[in-house]
């Protein structure tokens, strides 16, 4: 959410820095400095002192596009935020850090226009993800009316994202792609955006090639002939575009390559399944608006509940028209999960549309045979559920609905019910 406080700009956008922070403690400064350097920003923009210092400094200088302020020394954080609002430019993305672990404070801060609130001590992972989300929100396309709406494509694009690493998103993506091609007879393309460690091609016992790497590095080369040569055929109906880039060679791309790639693949295929690592989605938010459906794969843990909630908010912001399908994977055949299904659904305010039991036998068969899980274990419950999910999505079954439009902060409050409060 962009802070809506100030109504008129005091400085031209060309005078504004990308990022600035006002932080009180050494530990947060060190974590922030590491992330800022990784993102190519200036560590000199990290200032000591919390919100009062930010207000004093920004009253006489241009406000950055992304601002981090420390609320730890504020006796009245909500009241002091009003003073910050007076010196913030329109559209400023504000991230607050603090020591108060209170749901009411979360709610009031986000309602006031704060983009995110980070609880100390802030880990490297949380800091990095929050800043990437802020950068994505800053560059998200504005909802401006167009003179003429573009015709809707007949191709169904499905993005598959894991709420956390290791929950089986790639397994679900490859199975959905296979089911779309084999069971539903759709000409299907699987795009594996895990550029360095993807398993899309490996899941079908194929070499990944350099097709996706070349496309992202050289968007001007992307045309129908390029796609035809770069894509690897699994069967008559199923093809894969993937990569196995050197881990010493990070792939830098922009929206041009992704838009051009999607536009070309749409022309030749009835269904597109994109395996999208969550960090890739955060760094390249324009990959989501082209998706008509987003499948979030999760396990039933506290950490996954938190990250699923954040992903739903991110997806709703980037692709508000996409339907979200929540899939619970790797469920134990016997025994309890860390969080019950009922509590998980209540926390994220989104129904689980499919449950996939942990099936070691089918997983081993899938790896040994070089086939997707749905193909290798067709008689298993997991395979049947994945095929049904593909049918639900591609045949337009209205039973799988998108997450509701409740505020992200209200959802954050529900997650707190899963944690024992200190006062109890």
N, C-alpha and C positions, 0 to 999 in steps of 0.2 A: 504494500500500500504506500503510495506517495503521500508525504506529509502535506496536508491541505491548509496549513496555517496561514502563511502570508499570502496576500492577494496580489501584490505587485512586486516585481523584482527590483532589487536595489542595485544590482550589478549585471552586466551583460554576461551571458553564458560563457563567452570566450575568456572571461577573466576568472572563471571558477576552476579550482582544482578538482581532480577526480575524487580524491579521498583526503580526509583529515580525521584525527582522533584526539580525544582528550581523556586520558586514562590516569587513574590515581596510583595503582600499585605496580611493583616491578614484575610480578609473575604475569599479569595480563599484558604488560608492555612487551615482554619477551615473546609470548605466544603470538601477539599481534604483529610484531616486527617480522617474524619468520614468514607468516602468511602474506604480509604486504610485499615482501621481497619476491616471493614466489609469483605474485600477481603482477609484478613489474611496476609497482607503485613506489613512491618515495618514503623511506622510513623516517625522513626528517619531518614528515607531516604528522607524526605521532607526538603529541604534546603531553606534558605532565599536568595533572590537575583535572578535576572532574567537570561537571556541568557548569558551575559558576564561572570557571575559567573559560569554558567554551562560549558562554554568553558574552563575557567581557571582550574576548578576542573577536568574535564574529560581529559585534556591534560596530566595529570600525574596519572590518575587512570582508571580502567576499566569502560567502558560505560555500563549502565544497558540495559536489553533487552527491557524495555519500559521506555521511557524518556519523562517527561513533562517539558516544558520550558516556561517562561513568557516573552513575547515580549513587554510588556507595556512600558519599559524604552528605547526601541530601536528607535533611530531616523530613521534608515533605516533597518526595519525588514528583508526585502528580502536580503539585502547585508550582514547582520549579520548572516543569516542562513548559508551562505557559510562558515563562520568560524566554525560554529557548525558541518558542514559536515566533516570538517577535523579531528574531534576527535570522530566521531561516528563509531561504528563497523558495518560491513555489516549486514543487516537484522534488525537493530534497529527500533523499532516502536516509532515514535516521535509524541507527541501531543503538540500543541502550544496553549497558552491562551494569550489573548490580549484585548485591548480596542478599536481597530479600526474596525468599522462596515462598511466594504467596500468589494464589490463583487470581484473587481480586486485583492485585497489582498488574499481573499479565493482562487481564481484561481491560483495565482502564488505560494502560499504556498503548495497547494496540488500537483501542477505540479512539484515542487522541491523535492517531496518525503515525505512531512509531512502527517501523517496519518489522523489527525483531527485538526480543529481550533475551540476553544471554546471562545465565546465572554463574557467578564465580564459584570455584575456579573454572575458567573456560579452557576446554581442551583444544588441541591443534585442529582436530577434526571438526568440532562444532564451529570454531572461529572461521575456518576455511569455507565450510558450507554456507555459513551465514553471509559472508562477504560475496561469495559467488552468487547466491540468491539475490543479494542486493544489486549486484552488477547486472544480473539478468532482468530484474525488475526495472532497472534504469533504462535498459535498451529495448524493453518490450514494446511492440507496436501499440500505438494509441488507438482506441476504438473510435475512429473517425468514420462518418458515413461516406460511402462511396457512391459515385454517380450511377454506376450500374453494377449489379452483383454478378460475379463470374459464375458461369454454369457449374453446377456441382458435378464432380467426377463420378463416374460409375464404378470406379475402382475403390474397393474397401481397404483402407490402410489401418493396420493395427500396430500400435507401439506397445512393447512389453518391457516393463521396468521392474527391477527388484527393489523392494523396500530396503533391503540390506544385502550385503555381499553374501553369497553362498546359499541363498534361499531357493535357487533353482529357476531363475528367470530364463536362462538360456535353454534349459530343458523344456520349459513351457513354450518358448518361442519356436523352437525347432519342431515340437509336436504339433503346434497350431498350424505351422506352415505345411507340414506333411499332410495333416488332416484336410486342410483346405484343398490341396492338390489331389490327394488320392481319394478321399471319401466324398468330397463335394465337387470334384472335377473342375476346380478353378485353376486357371493358369496363375501360378503364385511365385512371387519373388521374396526370398528371405534376405534382408539386409542386416548384416552383423556389424554394429557400430562399436564393438569392443575391438578397437583397431590393433591393439598389441597382444591381447590375450583371448580373443574370441574363439569359441568352440563350434560355431555354426557349421563350417566345412568339415571339421574333425568329426562332428556327430554323424556325418554321412560318409565318412571314410574318404574324404576328398582333400586335395591340396587347395588352400585358400586363394593363391595367386596374389596379384598386386592391384586388382581392379579397383577396389574401394580406396586404397591409398592414392592411386593415380587420380581418381575422380576428385578427392578432397584437395589434393595439392594443385591440380590443374583443372579448375572448373570450366575453363574455356574449351577444353577438349570434349566435354560431355555432350554427346548427341546419341541418336539411336544406334549408329554404327559402333560407337565406343561401348555402349551398354551391351550390345550383342557380343562383342569380343571379350569384354571383361567379365561377364557373368559366367558362372560355372553351373553346368546342368547336372541335376540330380536325377531327374526323370523327364519324361516328355512334358509334364505339367509343373515341375518344381525346379527352380534355379536359385543359386546363392551368389550374393555379392559380398565378399568379405576381404580380410587382409590379415597379414601376420607381420606387422611392422616391427622393425628393430626397437628394442626397449630403450636404446640410446638415441632414438630419433623421434622426438615428440611430433605429432601431427598437428599443425596449426591450420585452422580453416576459418571460414566465415560463413554467413548466411547464404552467400551466392552459390557456393558449391552444393550445399544441402538442398536449396530450392531447385537448382537446376537438375540435380540428381533425381529428386522426387518427381519432377515434372516429366522427365524422360522415361522413368520406369513406369509411371502411371499409364503412359501411352501404349505399353505393350503387355501389361499384366492385369488380371481381374482382381487379384488380392496381393497386398504387400504386407509382410510381417517384419517389423523392425525390432531387433534386439538392441535396446538402448540402455547402456549402463547409466545409473542415476547421475554420476558426476558429468558424463558427456551431455546429458539432458540439461543439467544446470548451466554448463559452459556454452551450450548451443541451444538456447530455448526455442529458437525458430524451427527446430525439428518437430515440435509437437503440434503446431496448428494444422499441419497436413494430415494428422491422424484423426480418423472418425471414431476410433475406439482406443482406449488405453487400458491395458491389463497390468495391474499392480500385483506382483507376486510377493507373498510375505509368509513368515512363520508366525506362530502365536506367542510372541514374546513381548515384554515391556518395551524393549528397544525398538522392535519392529512396529509396535503401536505408535510410538512417538514419530518414527520416520515415515510411516504410512500417512499419518496425519499431515505432516509437512509436505509430502509429495502431492497429496490430494489438493492442498491449497495452491501449490505451485502449478499443477496441471490446470486447475480451474482458472488460474490467472492467465496462463499461456494459451490454453485451448479450451475456452469456456463451452464450446459446442460438442466437445468429445464426450463419449460415454465412458465412464470408469467402471471396470469390472475387477473386483477384488478376489484374488485367488489365494487360499491358504494351502501351503505346500509342506511336504515332509511332516505330516501329522503322525504321531506314534500310533501304531495299531492298537496298543493297549496302554493305559496310563493317562495321566492328566498332562495338559499343556501348561506352560507358564502362566498364560492368560486364557480364560475360557472364551469360547467363540462369542458368547453373549456379551461379555465385558469388552471384548475387542471391538465388536461392531458398534457398541454404544460409545466407545471412546472416539472412534474415527467417523462416526455417523455415516457409515457406508456398509451395506450388506455384503457379506461374503457370498459370492455366486457359485463357487466351486471349492470343494475340499479334496486335496490329493494326499492319500496316505503314503507314508514312507514305504517304498517297495524296493528293497535291496535286490531281489531276484530280477525284476524287470530292468533296474538300473544297470546291473552287471551285464545282462543280455544285450541291452542297448549299446553299451560301450564295446562289447566283444564283436557284435555283428555290424557295427557302423551304421546303425539306424536310430531314428528318433525313438524316444520312450514309447510314444503312442503306437509306433509301428512294430517295435520289437516285442512289446508286451500287450498285444491287442486284446488278450483275454483278461487282462488285469482291470481292477477297478479304476486305477489312475488313468489308464489309457482310455477307458470308456468315458470317463469324466472329461478328459481333454478333447475328445472327439465331439462330445455334446457341447462343450464350450465353443468350439469352432463353428458348429452348426448354429448355436444361439446367436453368435456375433454376425456371421456371414448371411444368415437367413433373416436377420432383422428381428429376432425374438425380443419383444418389449419387456420380457421378464427381467432381463439384466439392465437395470437402470443406472443412470449416472448418480454420483454423490450429490447430496442436497446442497443448497446455496447458503447454509448457515455460515456465520462468520468463523474465520480461522481461530479467533480467540476463544469463542464459545467451545470449539472443539478441544482446544488446549485444556480448558477447564475440566473436561470430562476425563482426560488422561490422568489428571491428578487423583481421580477416584481410585486408580489402580495402585497408587503408592500410599503406604501408611503415613498419615500426617504426624508431624512431630508432637502435636498437642494431644494426640489420642493415646 
